[in-house]
Amino acid sequence: MSAQRAALIWSGILAICVVPVLLAAYSPYLAWRQPVYIASGFAGIIGLILIFLQPLLAGGYLPKIGMRRARMVHRWTGAALVLAVIIHVGGLWLTSPPDVIDALTFTSPTPFSDWGVIAMWALFAAASLGAARAWLRLPPRIWRLAHTALVVIATLGTIVHALLIEGTMEPISKAILCVLAMAALFKTLRDLRSVALLRTVLRRS
Amino acid sequence: MNRITPTRRTLLTTSAATAGATLITGLSGLINPARAATVAPTPSMPGGSNNYLPGAPIVERIGGGGFWMTGTVRRAGDGTALEGIRIQIWAHTTEGHERDPHSHGATLTDAQGNFRLEMPQIVPAFGQPHAHLAYDDPEFDTVFLRPIMPSASDTTLDAHFVLQPA
């Protein structure tokens, strides 16, 4: 890949990551919110951006990094994603504990809370599988199918969660980021032949 | 004695007539619910009581105003308008968070069972622009509402109570 093309791809990725954050930072609602609640919202936005990046790293699509290094970055990005979710939920907890209790117990009046909580648990499980990979000693294909299935739930849950929320992100940049996150996930699933792998495993069992 | 032997045609005619009658009854119920023999009490909404602070003071308006919270209070059963009912209101606004005591206030219904309280503009919080309302006095069962604004730029919001005598 030419250096020019790599630079172009990297600038695109950078724009996708930075523009939604900038637009959210210009929201007039921020003036009427407490710092903890604002931090919590931005942790959510950063989480969504990391969800967009994760499959690109896993699939090795980011130029000039190389598969080995990309997978290593994928692990650190995964850890950062877990941290972002903890800050997101923790900040909401500090802002309004009863709303977070409703969400965690699936008794919230807002459907997006359920999607967010489902995505959170799927993400924690996917990250735990990643962290415990060496210790678990699962057959590689089983490990990958489990990790992938959890990631699909976490990604879809997060996207529905984000799209239903009003007042944190700028709507158009949010929709674009969600579509790109979905596209990145499905491109990686296709290229890594995840469905074919699933069929093979099912046939053998 | 004639035996009734339903043919396909009679069956279709009767069912069409029944469906039509049901539709008319159902629609008239929707158009004029006050005419119904009994008015059902309003159930509390999920999350309605979140960040409730009991005993909000009766105020002229909450903060600087600019936004109107309006609604009605009626008695379950006969649907009579209730006067002098205290409705407590709180929300995340341009002047404070739901948990701030100064975001809370209460008002009383007039002789027609209407209430309206001016308050600061509601700002979307926790994903939706919404308000909280409470009826929490001894004469009727407690009801907590959490209405959502159709648009965040609305400057008024409606909520209706039908209270069940305690």
Interface residues (C-beta under 8 A of the other chain):
Chain A: Y29 A31 W32 R33 Q34 Y37 L92 T95 S96 P98 D99 D102 T107 S108 P109 T110 F112 S113 L164 I165 E166 G167 T168
Chain B: M45 P46 G47 G48 S49 N50 N51 H92 T93 T94 E95 H97 E98 R99 V123 P124 A125 F126 G127 Q128 P129 R146 A152
